[in-house]
Amino acid sequence: EDIVTQGSFLVDAETRLNPALGSIYFGGSGSNKAAILPSQEDSSKDQEQLFTLKTFRSAGKGSWASVPDAEWNDWKWQLKNRVTRIDQLERLLPSMTREERAGVLLAGESKLAMAITPYYFNLLDPSDELCPIRRQVIPRLEETTTAPWETLDPVGEDDHSPVPGLVHRYPDRVLFIPTASFFW
């Protein structure tokens, strides 16, 4: 067993650990598992900073501040109160861009569903139109354009679907699709 405490060192081919954050303990012979151990050289300021980085911060309830915690934490309530219409989005996100507004309108016409739970909606940054979460959940105009190399069936399920709602791509497996809506 070795404890490495000096210099910068590789944890794997892509990761380096900064020794200011701690040291790595490599388990007994042949073990490829490593655990971060506090270094004796760490200052209390480093420990405090590390604790701050690990602390969970809730995004809050935002526009749903009046909702009781019991309902807010209920997944059924979250699904029931999803943002699904342009009027809801305009009220909750006044900074919506023209591209987003046009994308939402066109997406509705082409049956591209938009359904954002209140919790997830509060994770997006309303002041940053390039916010990654915002770009994931709000359709944009450029998403409605089909590139020449794109197909309507990108994973080839139609060729393996003997009846609607069933995909039979492999001889010993089927994918049964009981509903047209998926909730993760």
C-alpha positions as CSV (number, residue, x, y, z in Angstrom):
1,E,0.0,0.0,0.0
2,D,1.3,3.4,-1.0
3,I,0.1,6.8,-0.2
4,V,1.1,9.4,-2.7
5,T,1.3,13.0,-1.4
6,Q,3.7,14.9,-3.6
7,G,3.3,16.4,-7.0
8,S,0.6,16.0,-9.6
9,F,-0.1,12.4,-10.6
10,L,-2.3,10.5,-13.0
11,V,-5.4,8.8,-11.6
12,D,-6.2,7.3,-15.1
13,A,-5.2,8.3,-18.6
14,E,-7.3,11.5,-18.6
15,T,-7.5,12.6,-14.9
16,R,-4.9,14.3,-12.8
17,L,-5.5,14.9,-9.1
18,N,-4.3,18.2,-7.6
19,P,-2.4,17.3,-4.4
20,A,-3.8,20.4,-2.7
21,L,-7.1,18.6,-2.6
22,G,-5.7,15.5,-1.0
23,S,-3.8,12.3,-1.8
24,I,-4.8,9.0,-3.3
25,Y,-4.8,5.7,-1.5
26,F,-4.2,2.7,-3.7
27,G,-5.7,-0.5,-2.2
28,G,-3.7,-3.7,-1.8
29,S,-1.9,-5.5,-4.6
30,G,-3.7,-5.7,-7.9
31,S,-6.4,-3.3,-6.8
32,N,-7.3,-0.6,-9.3
33,K,-9.5,1.3,-6.9
34,A,-8.4,4.6,-5.4
35,A,-9.8,6.8,-2.7
36,I,-9.0,10.4,-1.9
37,L,-7.6,10.9,1.5
38,P,-7.0,14.2,3.1
39,S,-3.4,15.3,3.1
40,Q,-1.7,16.4,6.3
41,E,-0.6,19.5,4.4
42,D,-4.1,20.6,3.6
43,S,-5.1,23.8,5.2
44,S,-8.5,24.4,6.8
45,K,-9.2,26.8,4.0
46,D,-8.8,24.1,1.4
47,Q,-11.0,21.7,3.4
48,E,-13.6,24.5,3.8
49,Q,-13.5,25.2,0.0
50,L,-13.9,21.5,-0.8
51,F,-16.9,21.2,1.6
52,T,-18.5,24.2,-0.1
53,L,-18.1,22.6,-3.5
54,K,-19.7,19.4,-2.3
55,T,-22.7,21.1,-0.7
56,F,-26.0,20.7,-2.5
57,R,-27.8,23.9,-3.4
58,S,-31.4,23.7,-4.3
59,A,-32.6,25.8,-7.3
60,G,-35.6,26.7,-5.2
61,K,-39.2,26.8,-6.4
62,G,-39.1,30.1,-8.4
63,S,-42.5,30.9,-9.8
64,W,-44.0,28.0,-7.7
65,A,-42.9,29.4,-4.3
66,S,-46.4,29.1,-3.0
67,V,-46.6,25.4,-3.6
68,P,-46.3,23.4,-0.3
69,D,-43.2,21.2,0.0
70,A,-45.2,18.0,0.0
71,E,-46.6,18.8,-3.4
72,W,-43.3,20.2,-4.8
73,N,-41.5,17.0,-3.8
74,D,-44.3,14.8,-5.4
75,W,-43.3,13.5,-8.8
76,K,-47.0,13.2,-9.8
77,W,-47.5,16.9,-9.0
78,Q,-44.3,17.7,-11.1
79,L,-45.7,15.9,-14.1
80,K,-49.1,17.3,-13.8
81,N,-47.7,20.9,-13.7
82,R,-45.3,20.7,-16.5
83,V,-44.7,23.7,-18.8
84,T,-46.2,22.5,-22.1
85,R,-47.6,25.6,-23.8
86,I,-46.2,28.8,-25.3
87,D,-48.3,31.1,-23.0
88,Q,-46.8,29.4,-19.9
89,L,-43.3,29.7,-21.3
90,E,-43.8,33.4,-22.1
91,R,-45.1,34.1,-18.6
92,L,-42.3,32.2,-16.9
93,L,-39.5,33.1,-19.2
94,P,-40.0,36.7,-20.4
95,S,-36.4,36.7,-21.8
96,M,-37.3,34.0,-24.4
97,T,-35.6,34.8,-27.7
98,R,-37.3,35.0,-31.1
99,E,-35.7,31.7,-32.2
100,E,-37.0,30.0,-29.1
101,R,-40.5,31.3,-29.5
102,A,-40.6,30.3,-33.2
103,G,-39.1,26.9,-32.3
104,V,-41.8,26.3,-29.7
105,L,-44.6,27.3,-32.1
106,L,-43.2,25.1,-35.0
107,A,-42.5,22.2,-32.6
108,G,-46.1,22.3,-31.5
109,E,-47.2,22.0,-35.2
110,S,-44.8,19.1,-35.9
111,K,-45.8,17.3,-32.7
112,L,-42.4,17.7,-31.1
113,A,-43.4,17.6,-27.4
114,M,-42.2,20.2,-24.9
115,A,-42.9,19.3,-21.3
116,I,-40.7,20.8,-18.6
117,T,-41.3,20.0,-15.0
118,P,-41.3,23.0,-12.6
119,Y,-38.2,21.6,-10.8
120,Y,-36.2,21.2,-14.1
121,F,-37.5,24.6,-15.3
122,N,-35.9,26.2,-12.3
123,L,-32.5,24.8,-13.2
124,L,-32.2,26.8,-16.4
125,D,-30.7,30.3,-16.4
126,P,-33.3,32.8,-17.6
127,S,-30.7,35.4,-18.3
128,D,-28.5,33.2,-20.5
129,E,-29.9,32.1,-23.8
130,L,-27.0,29.7,-24.3
131,C,-27.6,28.0,-20.9
132,P,-27.1,24.3,-21.6
133,I,-30.2,23.2,-19.7
134,R,-32.3,25.9,-21.4
135,R,-31.1,24.7,-24.9
136,Q,-32.1,21.1,-24.0
137,V,-35.7,21.8,-23.0
138,I,-36.8,24.8,-25.1
139,P,-37.0,24.0,-28.9
140,R,-35.3,26.5,-31.1
141,L,-36.1,27.4,-34.7
142,E,-32.9,25.9,-36.1
143,E,-34.0,22.5,-34.7
144,T,-37.0,22.4,-37.1
145,T,-34.7,22.3,-40.1
146,T,-33.9,18.8,-41.4
147,A,-30.4,18.4,-42.7
148,P,-29.9,16.4,-45.9
149,W,-28.2,13.5,-44.0
150,E,-30.9,13.2,-41.4
151,T,-33.7,10.7,-41.6
152,L,-37.1,10.4,-39.9
153,D,-36.0,7.1,-38.4
154,P,-32.4,7.7,-37.3
155,V,-32.0,4.4,-35.4
156,G,-33.8,2.2,-38.0
157,E,-36.7,1.1,-35.9
158,D,-39.3,1.3,-38.7
159,D,-37.7,-1.6,-40.6
160,H,-37.9,-3.7,-37.5
161,S,-41.4,-2.9,-36.4
162,P,-43.9,-5.6,-37.5
163,V,-46.8,-3.7,-35.8
164,P,-47.1,-0.2,-34.2
165,G,-45.7,-0.2,-30.7
166,L,-43.3,-3.1,-31.1
167,V,-39.7,-3.1,-32.3
168,H,-38.1,-6.5,-33.0
169,R,-34.6,-5.8,-34.1
170,Y,-32.8,-8.8,-32.5
171,P,-34.1,-12.5,-32.7
172,D,-34.3,-12.9,-28.9
173,R,-35.5,-9.4,-27.8
174,V,-38.4,-7.0,-28.4
175,L,-39.0,-3.5,-27.4
176,F,-42.6,-2.9,-26.4
177,I,-43.7,0.7,-26.5
178,P,-47.0,1.0,-24.5
179,T,-47.3,4.8,-24.9
180,A,-46.3,7.6,-27.2
181,S,-44.9,9.6,-24.3
182,F,-41.7,8.9,-22.4
183,F,-41.0,10.2,-18.9
184,W,-37.5,9.8,-17.6
